């Protein structure tokens, strides 16, 4: 941790939060990642040793607590109250980034698992035509695990890499690139469908109201909130 040696709360916060990958780790924990392997999955560019170091540092600073759940042989990580208090900080950073630092953003690396996790977090359950719904994504430009699933069951949304055997209600076929641009509002969903860049196969009621239930990033709106990014 770098010490700026300044009597300034901004410098004190920066010394804790501004080390490489620290905020991204906290971001993933807000999204529900608790296991080391889950965080690594959604931040593939961080080395295992650096991830361990950052988690240890966050624990020492009191932002993260490490626990070993019953009947488990691996630790899990959870945000403490001081870690959870960073939600508005991340919201404002996301708003600023979307407004002033977004040039070329959607050309950068994204992961299929991260994209599905994002869309799953944006699902508006109340707008789904049917309460229990299974959505299959086919990403034609992804070589490893090109198919993913979002299952809505009893008011809960779950992302899966494998088919759990539920009947699929909606099939969405596109590329990771196009869906990333749709998520961040660069490409309009109806325009992508019309141009043949996105194919949706489902009952008409799903297709007709897709923009209501398959929402895009809240950072494309005037009132974003972290956790709905």
N, C-alpha and C positions, 0 to 999 in steps of 0.2 A: 504494500500500500504506500503510495507516494504522499509525503508530508509537505504541503506547500508552505508551512511555517508562517501562516497568516491568521490573525485573529478575525476570521471571516466565516460565517456559516456556510456560504457558497463553497468556499475552499474546503471546509471540513466535509461537506457532503460530497464534493467532487473526489476527495481522497478515498472515499468509500465506494462510490458508484461508477467512477469513470475509468476504472481499469477495463481492459479489453474483455469483452463478452459478458461482463457482470450484469448489465441491464438486460441482455438477451436471456440470460439464465433466469432472472427474476420474472421476465415476461412469460417464459414457459411455465413457471410455477403458478403464475396467475391463471394460465390456461388449463391448469389441472395436473401438470406433470409432477409426480412425487418421486419417481424412481430415477436413479442415475441413468439407466438405459433409455428411459423415455426422454429425458433432457437431451441426451446424446443423439437420439433419433431425430429430434426437431432442430438441432443445431449441429448438423453433420460436419461443419468446417472447424469445430473446436476439437483440439486434441484431447484424448482421454486424461492425460496427466494435467493439462491446464484446467479441464473441467473439475477434476478432483481438488486442485488448488483453489479454484474460485469458490467452490462449495464450502471448503474448509474456512476460507477467509470470511465468507458471508455468515457462517456459523459463529466465528469468533467475534464478528461485529454485531451479532445479535439480530440479524435480519432473517436468519434461517435456523430452524431447529431440526436436528437429526434424531429419528426414532427408529427402533426396530420393532415392528408390529408383532403381535403374538402369532405363532405358527409361521413365521417368516425368518429366513436366514440372511436377509439383506436389509440394509438401512433404507429408509425413505426420508425425504426432505420436505419440510413444510414451512411456509412463511409465518413468521412471528407477527405480532401486532405492528411492530415498526416496519417490517417488510410489507405488510398489507397496506400500510399508510402511504406506500409509493404509488398506489393506483392513480391518483390525480396527476402525479408527476409524469407517469408514462402516458397518460391521456394527453397532457399538454405537449409532450415531446412528439407524440404521434400526429397531433394537429399541426404542429410547427413543421414537421417533416413533410407532411402531405402538402402543405401550402408553399414551403420555401426550399425543400431539398428533395423533391420528387423526380427531378429530371433523370431519365434513364433507369428509374427504380424497377420497372417491370421487365427490364432487359437483364436484370441480375438474377442470380440463382434462386430458384424456389424448389421446394420438394413436394412430391405428390401427397405425402402424409400430412405436411403442413397445410397444404391447400385444402384438403378434405377436412382437416380439423377446423380451419377457418370457416368454411361454408357450413359445417355442422354447428358451430357456435352462432351462426347467423340465422339458422332455421327458425322461422316463426311458427311454432307448433299450433297456435290458435288459428292460423290461416291455412293449415293443411286440410285438404278436402276430407281426408280420413285420419282419424287419430293415430293409429298404428300404420307407419309408412316405411318402406324400404326403398332406398335410392342407390342405384349402381352407377358409379362413374367409370367410364372407360377413357383413359388418357392415351391417345394413339402415339404420342411422341415420348412415352416413358417405357424404357426397356425392362426395368426391374419393377415388378408388381404394378403393372399398368391399370389394374382394376381395384377399386376400393368401394366400400359400402358405408352408407350412413343409415342407421336404423333408428327409428323413433318408436319407442315402446313404452306405453303407460306414462307418457309425459317426459320420458328421459331420452336423450339423444346420445347415440353411441357410434363411434367410428371404428370400422373393422377392416383389416386387410384381407380377410377371408370370408367366404360365403357362410353365414350361420344357418342357412336353410330356410330363411323366410322367403315368402313370395315377393318378388321384386315388383314394385309399383311404378317406378320411374327409372328409365335408362337415359343417362346423359353421356354423349360421346363428343369429345373435343380433344384439344391438346392442352398440355399444362400451360403453355404460353398464353393461349387464348383465354383460358379460365382464370389465369392470374390477372390478365388485363380486365376481364369482366369484374373480378372481385374488387379491384381498385378503381373501377368506374371509367377506365380508359376506353372500353368497348361496351356498347349497349347490348344487353342480352338479346333483345328482339332483332337487332341488326346482325348479330352473330349468327342467329338461327336463319334469318333470311338469306345471308351470304353463304350459308352452308358450312360455316366454321364451328357451329355447335348444333348437334342433333339431339332432340328430346323426343323420346318415345314413351308415351303414357296415355292414360285415359284423358279425354279432352278437358275435363275439369281441372286436372293438374296443370296442363299446358296453358290453359286460358288464364290462370291466376298465378303462374310461376313466379312473377316478380313480387308477389305478396308473401309467399312462403320461403322462397330461395333468395334471401336478402344478401346484399353485398356489404362490403366493409362500412362500418359506421363512420370511418374517417372520411368517407365521401359525402357525408351529410354535414349540416351546419351545427349539429350537436352530438359529436362523437363521445363515446364513453369507453374507457379501456375495459376489456372483457367482452366488448362487442366489436372489437377492431376488425 
